[in-house]
Amino acid sequence: MQSVESLVCAVQRLRAQLAGWLTARRAAGRGFALVLHHDRWTKDAIAPTALTIALTTPGNDAVRLTALVRERLSRLELKAPVLELALEAPTIVDERESEGTLFPAREHAVETLARFIEKLTARLGPAAMIGIERVASHSPA
């Protein structure tokens, strides 16, 4: 496989299996590692390509993970065709109980910011995201 869309399709199948495993254990992942295996049986073997996808909040949401994988793969230059994929969840945590919240608007704002940071990190790479800071508006009054 060499196209981003074919890789994303294959990752979605792996993600569905992982989601089922996590759901059965009432757990969520803090991040995921996608390992792309290339030709490793010839004398010109190529080392696997590893992509780490960190999540700001634990989860296993299909749309969220697919968007992050698509962002990372779209800016990745493959060394060789991908022959095998592996999706790993190295850090598993208990899924929080979905209890009601006193301030749902605030929780939604925090979740929106967390998703924005995830997408920005996926697009720019983890090395580009050192920190985030609030600053005054630059627009004229």
Salt bridges, closest charged atoms under 4 A:
GLU5 OE2 - ARG70 NE 3.12
ASP61 OD2 - ARG115 NH1 3.89
GLU71 OE2 - ARG123 NH2 2.72
GLU84 OE1 - ARG40 NH2 2.72
GLU97 OE2 - ARG26 NH2 2.73
GLU111 OE2 - ARG115 NH2 2.98
GLU118 OE2 - ARG64 NH2 2.36
